[in-house]
Amino acid sequence: MKILMTQLDNGTFVPSNEESRKALSKNKHGNEFIMEYKAKRNPKFHRKLFALLNLILQNQEYYKSIDNILEVVKFRARYFETIVLHNGNTHYKAKSISFSEMDSVAFEDFYSKTIDVALELTRLSKEDIEEEILRFM
């Protein structure tokens, strides 16, 4: 079961929402749990990525959709799996950038690599890109 927790100043964790509180209340006090720590991603940062992808789309002529640009970014950022088929051929599959698949640290790295790809695909400078994204924010 996955629940959302918030860490307090004293280091303890408490449920972040009613659903999480109800899930924990079904257990006896004193029970031990194995928990996996994963920092929640910021939805605004996710929207910032898509603003950047849209900026790339508007400033290049080859790719016709944000989905295509996202796939290109994933491959140029080496964010893919390599699968060797039974016949020896190699297949590449882009990984997901969904909230459940990528934590905030990995997403920040991916965003940084997306800026690098933007510099390769467009005539924009890093300053132009940052300025445009700041307007979005």
C-alpha positions as CSV (number, residue, x, y, z in Angstrom):
1,M,0.0,0.0,0.0
2,K,1.3,3.5,-0.8
3,I,0.4,6.4,1.5
4,L,1.5,10.0,1.5
5,M,3.4,11.2,4.6
6,T,4.7,14.5,5.8
7,Q,7.9,14.9,7.9
8,L,7.5,17.3,10.9
9,D,10.3,19.5,12.3
10,N,11.0,16.9,15.0
11,G,11.6,14.2,12.4
12,T,8.5,12.2,12.9
13,F,6.2,11.4,10.0
14,V,2.4,11.9,9.9
15,P,-0.2,11.1,7.3
16,S,-0.6,13.9,4.7
17,N,-4.2,13.3,3.9
18,E,-7.3,11.6,5.1
19,E,-6.9,8.5,2.9
20,S,-3.4,7.9,4.4
21,R,-4.6,8.5,7.9
22,K,-7.4,6.0,7.5
23,A,-5.0,3.4,6.1
24,L,-2.7,3.8,9.0
25,S,-5.5,3.8,11.6
26,K,-6.3,0.2,10.7
27,N,-3.0,-1.0,12.2
28,K,-2.3,-1.5,15.9
29,H,0.1,1.0,17.6
30,G,3.6,-0.3,18.0
31,N,3.5,-2.4,14.8
32,E,6.6,-2.1,12.7
33,F,6.6,-1.4,9.0
34,I,9.0,-1.5,6.1
35,M,8.7,1.8,4.3
36,E,10.2,3.0,1.0
37,Y,11.2,6.6,1.0
38,K,10.5,8.6,-2.2
39,A,10.4,12.4,-2.3
40,K,7.2,13.6,-3.9
41,R,7.7,15.5,-7.2
42,N,6.5,19.0,-7.6
43,P,3.7,19.2,-10.2
44,K,4.8,22.8,-11.1
45,F,8.2,21.5,-12.1
46,H,6.5,18.9,-14.3
47,R,4.5,21.7,-16.0
48,K,7.8,23.6,-16.3
49,L,9.2,20.7,-18.3
50,F,6.2,20.7,-20.7
51,A,6.6,24.5,-21.1
52,L,10.2,23.8,-22.1
53,L,9.2,21.1,-24.5
54,N,6.6,23.5,-26.0
55,L,9.4,26.1,-26.4
56,I,11.5,23.6,-28.3
57,L,8.5,22.7,-30.5
58,Q,8.0,26.4,-31.4
59,N,11.7,27.0,-32.2
60,Q,12.5,24.1,-34.5
61,E,11.1,22.8,-37.7
62,Y,11.6,19.0,-37.8
63,Y,9.5,17.5,-35.0
64,K,5.7,18.1,-35.2
65,S,4.5,17.4,-31.6
66,I,5.6,17.6,-28.0
67,D,5.3,13.8,-27.8
68,N,7.9,13.4,-30.5
69,I,10.2,16.0,-28.9
70,L,9.8,14.2,-25.5
71,E,10.9,10.9,-27.1
72,V,13.9,12.6,-28.7
73,V,14.8,14.2,-25.3
74,K,14.6,10.8,-23.6
75,F,16.9,9.2,-26.1
76,R,19.4,12.0,-26.1
77,A,19.4,12.1,-22.3
78,R,20.0,8.3,-22.4
79,Y,16.8,7.7,-20.5
80,F,15.9,4.4,-22.1
81,E,16.2,0.7,-21.6
82,T,18.2,-1.5,-23.9
83,I,16.5,-4.8,-24.7
84,V,18.4,-7.5,-26.6
85,L,15.9,-9.6,-28.5
86,H,16.2,-13.4,-29.0
87,N,17.6,-12.9,-32.5
88,G,20.4,-10.7,-31.2
89,N,18.9,-7.4,-32.4
90,T,18.8,-4.5,-30.0
91,H,15.6,-2.6,-29.2
92,Y,15.5,0.6,-27.2
93,K,12.5,1.6,-25.1
94,A,12.1,5.1,-23.6
95,K,11.5,5.1,-19.9
96,S,8.5,6.8,-18.3
97,I,8.8,10.2,-16.6
98,S,5.6,9.7,-14.7
99,F,5.4,10.7,-11.0
100,S,5.5,7.0,-9.9
101,E,8.5,6.2,-12.0
102,M,10.8,9.1,-11.4
103,D,11.6,10.9,-8.1
104,S,12.4,14.6,-7.8
105,V,16.2,14.2,-8.0
106,A,16.0,12.1,-11.2
107,F,13.4,14.5,-12.7
108,E,15.7,17.5,-12.0
109,D,18.5,15.7,-13.8
110,F,16.2,14.9,-16.7
111,Y,15.1,18.6,-16.9
112,S,18.7,19.7,-17.0
113,K,19.4,17.3,-19.9
114,T,16.2,18.6,-21.6
115,I,17.8,22.1,-21.6
116,D,20.9,20.7,-23.2
117,V,18.7,19.1,-26.0
118,A,16.9,22.4,-26.4
119,L,20.2,24.1,-27.1
120,E,21.0,21.4,-29.7
121,L,17.7,21.5,-31.5
122,T,17.0,25.3,-31.5
123,R,18.9,28.5,-32.0
124,L,18.0,29.6,-28.5
125,S,20.7,30.5,-25.9
126,K,20.5,29.2,-22.4
127,E,19.6,32.7,-21.3
128,D,16.7,32.8,-23.8
129,I,15.4,29.5,-22.6
130,E,15.6,30.5,-18.9
131,E,14.0,33.8,-19.6
132,E,11.1,32.1,-21.5
133,I,10.6,29.6,-18.8
134,L,10.6,32.3,-16.1
135,R,7.7,34.0,-18.0
136,F,5.9,30.7,-17.8
137,M,6.3,30.6,-14.0
